[in-house]
Amino acid sequence: MNQAERIWWGKISISLPGALITYIMQTYMGLSELSSFLTGVIIYLLASNIISRTMGVDRIKGLKIGVGAYFFTWITLWIILYTYFRF
């Protein structure tokens, strides 16, 4: 597996707990939808920076790899969690 694939899969695996964190913050801590969305964006930026440094890739290139996959997976799972498990 090359570096780009590792970064891509790393971002997919970060999106799953990221969706859970945003769901918990919105449901149990009373965060607004916009604040929850921004939390997910911050998680992406932090994870992207950490993964890029770990893999030895330029930060800009690291930001671009897997951005669509992260946001699609994160938003989809966040919507599913909020729809089915909202009390």
N, C-alpha and C positions, 0 to 999 in steps of 0.2 A: 504494500500500500504506500503510495507516495505522500508527500507532505500535504498537498491540497486535499486529498481524501481524508487524511487524519484530522485536519482542521475542520472539514465539513462534518465529519461524524462527531467531532468534539462539540460543535455547535448544536447539532441535533440532540446530543445527550444532555447538554446544558438547558435546552429549551424545555425539557420535561419537568425538572424541578423548578425552573423559572415560572412555568405556568402554575404549578402548585403554590409557589410563594405568592404570586399575584392574586390567585384565588383566595388564599387564606387572608392576605392583607385586605382585600376588598370585602370579603364576607364577614370575617370575625373582628377586624380592626376598624371597620367603617371607612376605609379609604374610598374616595370617589373613583369613577371609571377612568378619568384622565390621569389621576395620580397612580392608579394601578398600571395603566398603559406605560406611563413614564418609568415606573419601576421595572417593567419588562425591558424597556429600551436600555436602562442603566445596567441591568443584568447582562444584556447583550454586549454593551460596550466594555464592561469589565472583563467578561469572559473572553471576548475577542482579543483584548490586550494581553491577558494572561496566556492564552493559547498561542498567540503570535510570538510572544517572548520565549515561551517554552520551546516552540518549534524553530526559532531563529529566523522568522519571516518578517519582512517589513510590515509596520503597523497598518499602513494603508492597504496593502495587499491582503493582510489578515482580516481587515474589516470587510473587504469585498467578497471573500470566499465564504460561501454558505449563508449570506445574509437572507436570501429568499427562503431557504430551507428552515432557518431558525424562526423567522417571523411567521411563516405559514404553520409550522408545527406548534409554536408557542401560542398563537392566537386561536388555532383550532382547539387545542387541548384546554385552554382557558375558557373558551365558550362552552365546551362540553361540560367541564367541571361546574361552571356557574349555572348552566341550565339544569343539570340533573341533580346537583347536590346542594342547591341553595335552600336554606331552611328559613 
